[in-house]
Amino acid sequence: MEAYRLSREKFAVPLSGKGAASKGARWNSIGTELIYLAKNRSLAMAEVAVHFTLATLPRDYVLLTIHIPDDISMDKLKLKDLPSDWTSFPHAPSTQSIGDMFVNKGEVCVLEVPSAVTHGDYNLLVNPNHRDFSRIKIIDKEPFPFDERIFKQDK
């Protein structure tokens, strides 16, 4: 399977989870290393774009294409199994504890979770401490200029 990640170039490689651990996010609390990927390119873009305006968007983004072997251990969270506040911002402790537990248990390498940004799409959470993580590889890295029309508003 291929997955995608948009990242500022200086933080793109190697995949580590350290950035997520430094700040915490929807699916992990501060101190828990977790790598966030998207199942398609447009979702990777949407997940980044919601945090910026055209004026604040860094111009050094790259798109990583990542190969996840088909036999990597994986689990999937379903909408019905999520807490009612799973889409809230700031991120709820309830979803952070789900991700923290996924990493700490270490039973599977990848957890598929619904996107809070584009309903019906899915993100992939990767545990960089899992024994199979070394099998996940970056296979392409290319500059990713955002189309400025995404940020334009009608006046």
Summary of the structure (lengths in Angstrom):
residues: 155
radius of gyration: 15.3
end to end distance: 42.0
largest distance: 52.3
contacts: 442
relative contact order: 0.26
helix: 27%
strand: 26%
